[in-house]
Amino acid sequence: MPEVEDAGTDRDMTAFYQPELARVIDKSRLTDRMVLLRLQLHSGEFMEHQPGQFLQISLPGYGEAPISLCSSPTREQTFELCVQAVGNLSAAMHDLRPGNFVGVRGPYGHGFPIDEMAGRDILIVGGGIGLAPLRSLIDYIRDRRGDFARVVLVYGAQTPGRLLFRDEIELWEQERDIDTYITVDEPDEGWEGLTGVVTVPLAGVDVDPERTTAAVVGPPVMYRYVAAELFAKGMRQDDVLFSLERRFKCGMGKCGHCQLNDLYVCQDGPVFRYSQLVGRSEAIEVWAPEDQRD
Ligand SMILES: Cc1cc2nc3c(=O)[nH]c(=O)nc-3n(C[C@H](O)[C@H](O)[C@H](O)COP(=O)(O)OP(=O)(O)OC[C@H]3O[C@@H](n4cnc5c(N)ncnc54)[C@H](O)[C@@H]3O)c2cc1C
């Protein structure tokens, strides 16, 4: 895929909107609302990416939307997407079958700064479908486990049925390479795990603020409370990474729909350091406890 900066004229720009084809290899259901698609580029090339980056996925007649890569770049042959049916395109993606094709642009955006995270304690905090992009990071860390110090996952969903990747979470727990705290807001009869929002187990996790980087992805409401908990533990704004979700069309800083002052979520993010966000948008500033605002 050519670099966007190379685009000279409007005519040249069409090349950047040209999707390439990817074939569906496998589809499985994760929850009542989510499917997991495994795909392969038709060109046979690998999907090189950073955990946290996204693709623009299209289907003729249905549209195009950003979807995060949820597989690790260390698993090279195929790539995976976790899709929630909420509208035109995503519902049509639930009907895809092995052998079908989708259009793919990307990968785009800044993902997690994995090189800088090496050697540090990693605290991963996920809410709901936020585990999808985090699973890319988790599998990356598992494949390079020796490069990271202590790894903790705190993940919550509304109900046990809404937890993503339950089989894999069990494996992560069994391997004991990652300390996992899994919680649900509304337990059902069979649930024997933790109950409450993610900040409940997060409050009990010991963190060495000098050594820890936190990676946080979840619904907007979660960020304010998670930020408050992390800052109460003494974490620095530079070490708190948030992935933001905003509506946009192009994925490469052209349409302006995702603009936060001088930042584009699609291009400068979706993964941001907390320090990049404070002061840039009132909507985001309120996440910071008063004594943490610049
Ligand atoms: C960086 C990034 C990564 C993402 N990763 C994933 C992922 O991994 N998996 C996933 O399932 N989703 C992901 N999303 C969200 C996904 O892109 C959206 O849900 C997308 O809108 C789905 O497209 P659609 O055509 O199916 O739905 P749409 O037709 O776009 O509708 C989706 C919902 O948004 C509402 N809506 C439509 N237009 C507007 C508007 N202008 N303003 C406000 N609301 C509107 C609709 O009523 C509907 O409820 C990601 C988004 C971003 C920005």
The ligand as a MOL file (V3000), in Angstrom:
LIG
                    3D

  0  0  0     0  0            999 V3000
M  V30 BEGIN CTAB
M  V30 COUNTS 53 58 0 0 0
M  V30 BEGIN ATOM
M  V30 1 C -10.4510 2.6850 15.0630 0
M  V30 2 C -11.7520 1.9110 15.1060 0
M  V30 3 C -11.7170 0.5510 15.2950 0
M  V30 4 C -12.9130 -0.1840 15.3210 0
M  V30 5 N -12.8320 -1.5380 15.5100 0
M  V30 6 C -13.9630 -2.2680 15.4830 0
M  V30 7 C -13.8950 -3.6970 15.6340 0
M  V30 8 O -12.8290 -4.2850 15.8040 0
M  V30 9 N -15.0550 -4.3840 15.5820 0
M  V30 10 C -16.2730 -3.7640 15.4030 0
M  V30 11 O -17.2910 -4.4640 15.3700 0
M  V30 12 N -16.3610 -2.4220 15.2780 0
M  V30 13 C -15.2520 -1.6650 15.3000 0
M  V30 14 N -15.3240 -0.3090 15.1380 0
M  V30 15 C -16.6500 0.3150 15.0090 0
M  V30 16 C -17.1850 0.1920 13.5920 0
M  V30 17 O -16.3160 0.8470 12.6870 0
M  V30 18 C -18.5790 0.8640 13.5330 0
M  V30 19 O -19.4850 0.1410 14.3470 0
M  V30 20 C -19.1120 0.9880 12.1110 0
M  V30 21 O -19.9950 2.0930 12.0770 0
M  V30 22 C -19.8700 -0.2320 11.6210 0
M  V30 23 O -20.3370 0.0290 10.3090 0
M  V30 24 P -21.8140 -0.3750 9.8310 0
M  V30 25 O -21.9460 0.0230 8.3970 0
M  V30 26 O -22.0790 -1.8090 10.1650 0
M  V30 27 O -22.7480 0.4630 10.7640 0
M  V30 28 P -23.3380 1.9400 10.5240 0
M  V30 29 O -24.3210 1.8990 9.4250 0
M  V30 30 O -22.1960 2.8700 10.4380 0
M  V30 31 O -24.1220 2.1270 11.8970 0
M  V30 32 C -23.5180 1.8290 13.1510 0
M  V30 33 C -24.2870 2.4900 14.2800 0
M  V30 34 O -23.9490 3.8630 14.3120 0
M  V30 35 C -25.1320 4.6550 14.1380 0
M  V30 36 N -24.7650 5.7630 13.2390 0
M  V30 37 C -24.7590 5.7590 11.8820 0
M  V30 38 N -24.3200 6.9530 11.4190 0
M  V30 39 C -24.0490 7.7250 12.5020 0
M  V30 40 C -23.5360 9.0490 12.6870 0
M  V30 41 N -23.2290 9.8570 11.6690 0
M  V30 42 N -23.3390 9.4950 13.9690 0
M  V30 43 C -23.6240 8.7070 15.0240 0
M  V30 44 N -24.1100 7.4350 14.9190 0
M  V30 45 C -24.3250 6.9640 13.6790 0
M  V30 46 C -26.1370 3.7260 13.5070 0
M  V30 47 O -27.4490 4.1410 13.8390 0
M  V30 48 C -25.7710 2.3980 14.1470 0
M  V30 49 O -26.2940 2.2940 15.4590 0
M  V30 50 C -14.1560 0.4640 15.1390 0
M  V30 51 C -14.1910 1.8420 14.9470 0
M  V30 52 C -12.9990 2.5690 14.9500 0
M  V30 53 C -13.0620 4.0480 14.7430 0
M  V30 END ATOM
M  V30 BEGIN BOND
M  V30 1 1 1 2
M  V30 2 1 2 3
M  V30 3 2 2 52
M  V30 4 2 3 4
M  V30 5 1 4 5
M  V30 6 1 4 50
M  V30 7 2 5 6
M  V30 8 1 6 7
M  V30 9 1 6 13
M  V30 10 2 7 8
M  V30 11 1 7 9
M  V30 12 1 9 10
M  V30 13 2 10 11
M  V30 14 1 10 12
M  V30 15 2 12 13
M  V30 16 1 13 14
M  V30 17 1 14 15
M  V30 18 1 14 50
M  V30 19 1 15 16
M  V30 20 1 16 17
M  V30 21 1 16 18
M  V30 22 1 18 19
M  V30 23 1 18 20
M  V30 24 1 20 21
M  V30 25 1 20 22
M  V30 26 1 22 23
M  V30 27 1 23 24
M  V30 28 2 24 25
M  V30 29 1 24 26
M  V30 30 1 24 27
M  V30 31 1 27 28
M  V30 32 2 28 29
M  V30 33 1 28 30
M  V30 34 1 28 31
M  V30 35 1 31 32
M  V30 36 1 32 33
M  V30 37 1 33 34
M  V30 38 1 33 48
M  V30 39 1 34 35
M  V30 40 1 35 36
M  V30 41 1 35 46
M  V30 42 1 36 37
M  V30 43 1 36 45
M  V30 44 2 37 38
M  V30 45 1 38 39
M  V30 46 1 39 40
M  V30 47 2 39 45
M  V30 48 1 40 41
M  V30 49 2 40 42
M  V30 50 1 42 43
M  V30 51 2 43 44
M  V30 52 1 44 45
M  V30 53 1 46 47
M  V30 54 1 46 48
M  V30 55 1 48 49
M  V30 56 2 50 51
M  V30 57 1 51 52
M  V30 58 1 52 53
M  V30 END BOND
M  V30 END CTAB
M  END
